[in-house]
Amino acid sequence: MKIGLLGFGVVGRGVYDITADMDDIQVAKVICLEDITLPDAEVTKDFRSILTDDSIDTVVEAMGGLHPAYEFVRAAIEAGKNIVTSNKALVCTYYDELIPLAEKMGVQFRCTAAVGGGIGWLSELERSRRVQPIERVGGIMNGTCNYILDSMTRLGLGYDEALKQAQALGYAEAKPATDVEGIDTWHKVILSSNIAFGVSLDSTTVPVAGISKITAEDVTTFTEHGYTCKLISTGKSSDGKYSAYVQPTLVTVGQPEAAVPSNYNLITLVGKYSGRMSFFGQGAGRYPTAYNVVQDCADLLHGKGFYCAYGEKVAAVNDDLLTYYVRGDLDAWLEDNTSERWGSAVITKPVSVSAMHNWLKEHPDAFIAAFAENTL
Ligand code: HSE
């Protein structure tokens, strides 16, 4: 396999290093805007030289961001190249366009590193769905948020200090709002749900609440009541109905999610026959992520392409009834739905996920966290 590698940053460099020791996979050309030379690959700034090189069968996109990654990947598919990418924003945003286009062009498309970094999550999900219906996917999918919440809970750090450390350690996205507002997790649960359930989830029907408004006082309150706060994603399928959402969630000591430290991920599927299976590991970082990119290339070599055929567009219906911790304006709706008070915050009666997130849209400075029943 000869690879055209787009980007030579954290992931691109890792792919180059890993494949340098392999006989059957070779990085032939690298698109890099800096003036570097590499012993085993041609470095160019001209993307067209990859498109027109018939010896290159696979394009690995490791640029990140939507543009020009989208334009390059689309052109590569149209030129008959297989695609491997770790770019969850790209795959999630252009799923309806790129997957059918790749199918039409007869090329393969894999993106295992897009969810869970070095964890073989999407590839195991692919295997699992071959023999059983998947009922639920989700869990802790963002290392930056887990690092912040874990540092606040175990070390007593403030939010700003914990975020700065996560950035310094290289876990956060270029714009950390993507992590802390839950957008990165949102991309990952939509992509996981698409593969698990064989659908294309309408992303506008998947609500997301992040962790940026959490305070040290919230964390102390949770600890006093025996809870740990985690950013949890949920995707569910039942009798042809789907639900999906991302939100801070209160787990009890003893639940596996409560013990997930630092920047680790813990991603779970619940299948009809297997029951719960969880995958724990490094969700970010150069070599873990590059490892799964190279695994996808090896899968292509062994004839394994798409995770599943492109599925029908479906809306998430989020009518699960959950109770929430809410710190924010006590307006008439919240007062009507309050069952008890925890200091300046309230605990709601069971309310639907969609009603709670609709309320949050009107109160963007509030912080909400769901109690975990039925979401993990
Ligand atoms: N910023 C992401 C995270 C990187 O913190 O998990 C991996 O997707």
Boltz pocket constraint, residues with backbone or C-beta under 6 A from the ligand:
constraints:
  - pocket:
      binder: B
      contacts: [[A, 113], [A, 114], [A, 116], [A, 117], [A, 141], [A, 142], [A, 143], [A, 144], [A, 145], [A, 171], [A, 172], [A, 173], [A, 179], [A, 184], [A, 263], [A, 283], [A, 284], [A, 285]]
      max_distance: 6.0
